[in-house]
Amino acid sequence: MENLSPIMLGFLGSLAAGSLTAVGAAPVLFGRIPSRATRDLSLGFAAGVMLSASFFSLIIPALDAAEPMFENDAMPAAIVCVSILLGMGAVALMNEKLPHEHFKTGREGPEAASLRRVWLFIIAITIHNFPEGLAVGVGFGSGGMEGGLPLAIGIGLQNAPEGLAVAVSLLGEGYPKLRAWGIAALTGMVEPIGGLLGAGIITLSEPLLPWGLAFAAGAMLYVISHEIIPETHRSGHQNRATLGLAVGLVLMLFLDVWLG
């Protein structure tokens, strides 16, 4: 693995992380679907992992990368703040401009009557999963195995409950088990695209490193706030969801310190 380029590492790492979406969705094939409370606990865990990764694996390294570039102490902080907002704004813009459908709140974005419902679901999950692959790719592109491995493991762990949530929701819409699993697995395959893009941009242009790290963090923070946390609190399981978030946050922090 040490002989692979950062771009290839970013692609393979995000591919592995995205593949765990299919693993997480596998219980629907055997009819062993966890309760809604357990699923909310798992999604809370996913939010905690993403929250921890955003700060400890992306924002802090972005500040460290920006500091040597400027004598003014305010500039690194300004670059990171602007990049976070740009990342959040980019995902918000995709939410606004791309037709998609959430499992609970219904259709958003432009009218798309010609699109089949299954594709609206796929677009929605693509919007949410792409920043995760981008973050993994940026991690490998900026720090090789040391920078990307904690992110790949953390994002992979949180992809499993997301995959299960997608598959279960599709079952509720009347999709057969195999098709629900297949669609859930497919949504994870957008992450290698984000990983390849993130690693490529950072590897080719070092001055973009702090921008890319913080941009990826902002994109993930938007997904946490806009989609995952509201979903976990919608059915009255806030306490379990918060417990899951706490466990995911400290586990990702431990992985980042241990492996990074």
C-alpha positions as CSV (number, residue, x, y, z in Angstrom):
1,M,0.0,0.0,0.0
2,E,2.9,2.4,0.7
3,N,3.9,2.3,-3.0
4,L,0.5,3.5,-4.2
5,S,0.0,7.2,-5.1
6,P,-2.1,9.4,-2.8
7,I,-4.7,9.6,-5.6
8,M,-5.0,5.8,-5.8
9,L,-5.1,5.6,-2.0
10,G,-7.9,8.1,-2.0
11,F,-9.9,6.1,-4.5
12,L,-9.4,2.8,-2.8
13,G,-10.0,4.2,0.6
14,S,-13.3,5.8,-0.4
15,L,-14.3,2.7,-2.3
16,A,-13.8,0.6,0.8
17,A,-15.7,3.1,2.9
18,G,-18.5,3.2,0.4
19,S,-18.7,-0.6,0.2
20,L,-19.8,-0.7,3.8
21,T,-23.1,0.8,2.8
22,A,-23.9,-2.5,1.2
23,V,-22.8,-4.4,4.3
24,G,-25.0,-2.3,6.5
25,A,-28.0,-2.8,4.3
26,A,-27.6,-6.6,4.2
27,P,-30.0,-7.4,7.1
28,V,-33.0,-6.5,4.8
29,L,-32.1,-9.6,2.7
30,F,-32.7,-11.9,5.6
31,G,-35.7,-10.1,7.1
32,R,-33.9,-9.1,10.3
33,I,-34.6,-5.5,10.4
34,P,-33.7,-3.6,13.6
35,S,-36.3,-1.5,15.4
36,R,-36.7,2.2,14.6
37,A,-35.1,3.1,18.0
38,T,-32.0,1.0,17.1
39,R,-31.8,2.6,13.7
40,D,-32.0,6.0,15.2
41,L,-29.2,5.0,17.6
42,S,-27.1,3.9,14.6
43,L,-27.7,7.1,12.7
44,G,-26.8,9.1,15.7
45,F,-23.6,7.1,15.8
46,A,-23.0,8.1,12.1
47,A,-23.6,11.7,12.9
48,G,-21.1,11.6,15.8
49,V,-18.4,10.0,13.6
50,M,-18.9,12.6,10.9
51,L,-18.9,15.5,13.4
52,S,-15.7,14.3,15.0
53,A,-14.1,13.7,11.6
54,S,-15.0,17.1,10.4
55,F,-13.1,18.8,13.2
56,F,-10.3,16.5,14.2
57,S,-9.5,15.0,10.8
58,L,-10.2,18.0,8.5
59,I,-10.6,21.4,10.2
60,I,-7.6,21.2,12.6
61,P,-5.3,19.8,9.8
62,A,-6.6,22.6,7.5
63,L,-5.5,25.2,10.1
64,D,-2.1,23.5,10.5
65,A,-1.7,23.5,6.7
66,A,-2.6,27.1,6.3
67,E,-0.4,28.5,9.1
68,P,3.0,28.2,7.4
69,M,1.6,30.0,4.3
70,F,0.9,33.3,6.1
71,E,2.6,35.6,8.6
72,N,-0.7,37.0,9.6
73,D,-2.3,34.8,12.3
74,A,-5.8,35.8,11.2
75,M,-5.4,34.5,7.6
76,P,-5.4,30.8,8.3
77,A,-8.5,31.1,10.4
78,A,-10.2,33.2,7.7
79,I,-9.4,30.7,5.0
80,V,-10.7,27.8,7.0
81,C,-13.9,29.7,7.9
82,V,-14.6,30.7,4.4
83,S,-13.9,27.2,3.1
84,I,-16.3,25.6,5.6
85,L,-19.0,28.0,4.5
86,L,-18.3,27.3,0.9
87,G,-18.6,23.5,1.5
88,M,-21.9,23.9,3.3
89,G,-23.1,26.3,0.6
90,A,-22.1,23.8,-2.2
91,V,-24.2,21.0,-0.7
92,A,-27.1,23.4,0.1
93,L,-27.0,24.5,-3.6
94,M,-27.1,20.8,-4.7
95,N,-30.1,20.3,-2.4
96,E,-31.8,23.3,-4.0
97,K,-31.0,22.7,-7.7
98,L,-31.1,18.9,-8.0
99,P,-34.5,17.1,-7.9
100,H,-34.5,14.6,-5.1
101,E,-36.7,13.1,-2.5
102,H,-36.3,12.5,1.2
103,F,-37.9,9.6,2.9
104,K,-40.0,11.7,5.3
105,T,-40.3,15.2,4.0
106,G,-41.0,14.4,0.3
107,R,-39.7,15.9,-2.8
108,E,-37.3,18.9,-2.9
109,G,-35.6,20.8,-5.6
110,P,-37.0,21.5,-9.1
111,E,-40.1,19.7,-10.4
112,A,-39.1,16.4,-11.9
113,A,-42.2,14.5,-12.7
114,S,-40.5,12.6,-15.5
115,L,-38.0,11.0,-13.0
116,R,-39.0,7.7,-11.5
117,R,-39.2,7.8,-7.7
118,V,-36.3,5.4,-7.3
119,W,-34.0,7.9,-9.0
120,L,-35.1,10.7,-6.8
121,F,-34.0,8.6,-3.8
122,I,-30.7,7.9,-5.5
123,I,-30.0,11.6,-6.2
124,A,-30.8,12.5,-2.6
125,I,-28.4,9.9,-1.2
126,T,-25.8,10.9,-3.8
127,I,-25.9,14.5,-2.5
128,H,-25.3,13.2,1.1
129,N,-22.6,10.6,0.3
130,F,-20.4,12.6,-2.1
131,P,-19.0,14.9,0.6
132,E,-18.0,11.8,2.6
133,G,-16.0,10.4,-0.3
134,L,-14.5,13.8,-0.9
135,A,-13.3,14.0,2.7
136,V,-11.7,10.6,2.6
137,G,-9.9,11.5,-0.7
138,V,-8.7,14.8,0.7
139,G,-7.4,13.0,3.8
140,F,-5.3,10.5,1.7
141,G,-4.2,13.3,-0.7
142,S,-3.0,15.5,2.1
143,G,-1.4,12.9,4.5
144,G,-1.2,9.6,2.7
145,M,-2.1,6.5,4.8
146,E,-1.7,8.5,8.1
147,G,-4.1,11.2,7.0
148,G,-6.7,9.1,5.2
149,L,-6.9,5.8,7.1
150,P,-8.7,7.2,10.2
151,L,-11.2,9.0,7.9
152,A,-11.8,5.9,5.8
153,I,-12.4,3.7,8.8
154,G,-14.7,6.3,10.5
155,I,-16.7,7.1,7.3
156,G,-17.0,3.4,6.6
157,L,-18.4,2.7,10.1
158,Q,-21.0,5.4,9.7
159,N,-21.9,4.2,6.2
160,A,-23.3,0.9,7.5
161,P,-26.3,2.4,9.5
162,E,-26.9,4.8,6.6
163,G,-27.1,1.9,4.2
164,L,-29.6,0.1,6.5
165,A,-31.7,3.2,6.8
166,V,-31.9,3.6,3.0
167,A,-32.8,-0.1,2.5
168,V,-35.4,-0.1,5.2
169,S,-37.0,3.0,3.9
170,L,-37.2,1.5,0.4
171,L,-38.8,-1.6,1.8
172,G,-41.4,0.7,3.3
173,E,-42.1,2.1,-0.1
174,G,-42.8,-1.4,-1.5
175,Y,-39.5,-2.3,-3.1
176,P,-38.5,-6.0,-3.1
177,K,-35.7,-7.0,-0.6
178,L,-33.0,-7.6,-3.2
179,R,-33.8,-4.3,-5.1
180,A,-33.8,-2.3,-1.9
181,W,-30.4,-3.7,-0.9
182,G,-29.1,-3.1,-4.4
183,I,-30.1,0.5,-4.5
184,A,-28.7,1.1,-1.0
185,A,-25.4,-0.5,-2.1
186,L,-25.4,1.7,-5.2
187,T,-25.6,4.9,-3.2
188,G,-22.3,4.1,-1.5
189,M,-20.6,3.9,-4.9
190,V,-20.6,7.6,-5.4
191,E,-18.0,7.9,-2.6
192,P,-15.0,6.7,-4.8
193,I,-15.8,9.4,-7.3
194,G,-15.6,12.0,-4.5
195,G,-12.5,10.3,-3.2
196,L,-10.8,10.4,-6.5
197,L,-11.7,14.1,-7.0
198,G,-10.6,15.1,-3.5
199,A,-7.3,13.3,-3.6
200,G,-6.5,14.5,-7.1
201,I,-7.1,18.2,-6.4
202,I,-5.1,18.2,-3.2
203,T,-2.2,16.2,-4.7
204,L,-1.9,18.4,-7.8
205,S,-2.1,21.7,-6.0
206,E,-0.6,22.0,-2.5
207,P,-1.8,25.6,-1.8
208,L,-5.4,24.2,-2.1
209,L,-4.8,21.8,0.8
210,P,-6.4,24.0,3.6
211,W,-9.2,25.0,1.3
212,G,-10.0,21.4,0.4
213,L,-9.8,20.0,3.9
214,A,-12.1,22.7,5.3
215,F,-14.5,22.5,2.3
216,A,-14.9,18.8,2.9
217,A,-15.6,19.5,6.5
218,G,-18.2,22.1,5.7
219,A,-20.0,19.7,3.3
220,M,-20.2,17.0,6.0
221,L,-21.4,19.4,8.6
222,Y,-24.3,20.5,6.4
223,V,-25.3,16.9,5.9
224,I,-25.2,16.3,9.7
225,S,-27.4,19.3,10.5
226,H,-29.7,19.2,7.6
227,E,-30.5,15.5,7.3
228,I,-29.0,13.1,9.8
229,I,-29.8,14.7,13.2
230,P,-33.4,15.7,12.2
231,E,-34.0,12.2,11.0
232,T,-32.9,10.6,14.3
233,H,-35.1,13.0,16.3
234,R,-38.2,12.6,14.3
235,S,-39.6,9.5,16.0
236,G,-39.0,10.4,19.7
237,H,-35.7,8.6,20.2
238,Q,-33.6,11.7,20.9
239,N,-31.9,10.1,23.9
240,R,-30.8,7.0,22.0
241,A,-29.7,9.2,19.1
242,T,-27.7,11.5,21.3
243,L,-26.0,8.4,23.0
244,G,-25.1,7.1,19.5
245,L,-23.7,10.5,18.6
246,A,-21.6,10.6,21.7
247,V,-20.2,7.1,21.1
248,G,-19.5,7.9,17.4
249,L,-17.7,11.1,18.3
250,V,-15.4,9.7,20.9
251,L,-14.7,6.6,18.8
252,M,-13.7,8.7,15.8
253,L,-11.5,10.9,18.0
254,F,-9.8,7.8,19.4
255,L,-9.2,6.4,15.9
256,D,-7.8,9.7,14.7
257,V,-5.3,10.0,17.5
258,W,-4.4,6.3,17.5
259,L,-4.0,5.8,13.7
260,G,-3.1,9.4,12.8
